């Protein structure tokens, strides 16, 4: 249960500390006194979106803290600075907003004035049925199956798209691969051809230079003859040895030049062949936007792998189709099981709501919960859940949102909350003017229902109706006071005498 609420520097609240009691409590006050401010602070500390505009003017920070008693004390604190920074703590340990909201859902249900409009929302209606059915295990099983099916389906679709694209490009890929394959590519070939082309293109010049070199080295007056004629005798053995080595080295050079001369000759046909080969290689490199023969070879091998992959697509697609089929069967079974749990409680829901609505003055109220299969699997199952309602005798059932008045919606929502409260373990429920649109005996009956709910949990009702307020076991009054500098909202718990006096005051308005 909610034990204590502390608020500092929030809107019109400079400082507020209030203890709450178990059972049924009512919270009243004049319009504009600050009831909504207190509820806003409570929503904020339970994870609602923060807004720096709610910080009391002139202050740097607001702090809201609540204490719950639930198997020990749980203290939740929210701090909001004017710079927009918000921090949340649970028992003085920092938590994320997601963690805070998850905890809040286990501690309190705050029914705002606008929540009654959710009664026509498909998701809300499914959640109500699921709560009554207590089918969390079936929901979890369906969620797992739903995610697995969609994962398998998306994988298949993506693979089919890749296969289709690859198939459409198959002829082009095969053409490119064949062209590169027929080229007989060899690493380093281009450099070798370019060197050969140079020799063939300048054969005459090269031969002339080589012939001159041979004459200078091997003629009667060439370098080799001159060196051979040098005799040092016994003047210096080392120098003589070096001269011999020089002669041997020069003979080797002469031999190499001779071989190069013999190999160098004009060959127009070979030159044409070499130039054609170089042109082919350059054309392929330009076409495929690469700089080297090695890159062409790599591209050829990659295209070959693509062609091989095409041959495997059919087999892989068949395997993935089997996976999708299997996942579909699991999902269908999970959906059917979930549907069964929902169908099992439709009559119970309808009978309880009819009885409570008649109790609240809708004499001929008729309620039904229709479940029809959806075309597709949805995150919540394969069910379209609709709450159907009729307020008058012999009136056909129609969607609640289409036929129910504001007052009837308020009453129906209270009945739903009462039914939900009977099966869930939430320790605290807060109703914010759920009695809007009703009065008199109906309001009194709504008060009785809320008090009935409080038999097993804490109920706090914000109300303007004396018929509801009188039912409260504890009465809290929200009021404003003016100081020299500002207007401030306060709250206090009334004594029994003050409670009756306040109710009489409400009756007289």
Secondary structure, 3 states (H helix, E strand, C coil): CEEEEEEEEECCEEEEEEECCCCEEEEECCCCCCHHHHHHHHHHHCCCCCCHHHECCCCCEEEEEEEEECCCEEEEEEEEECCCCEEEEECCEEECHHHHHHHHHHHEEEECHHHHHHHHCHHHHHHHHHHHHCCHHHHHHHHHHHHHHHHHHHHHHHHHHHHHHHHHCHHHHHHHHHHHHHCCCCCCHHHHHHHHHHHHHCHHHHHHHHHHHHHHHHCCCCHHHHHHHCCCCCCCHHHHHHHHHHHHHHHHHHHHHHHHHHHCCCCHHHHHHHHHHHHHHHHHHHHCCCCCHHHHHHHHHHHHHHHHHHHHHHHHHHHHHHHHHHHHHHHHHHHHHHHHHHHCCHHHHHHHHHHHHHHCCCCCCEEEEEEEEEEEEECCEEEEEEEEEECCCCCCCEEHHHHCCHHHHHHHHHHHHHHHHCCCCCCEEEEECCCCCCCHHHHHHHHHHHHHHCCCCEEEEECCCHHHHCCCCEEEEEEEEECCCCEEEEEEECCHHHHHHHHHHHHHC
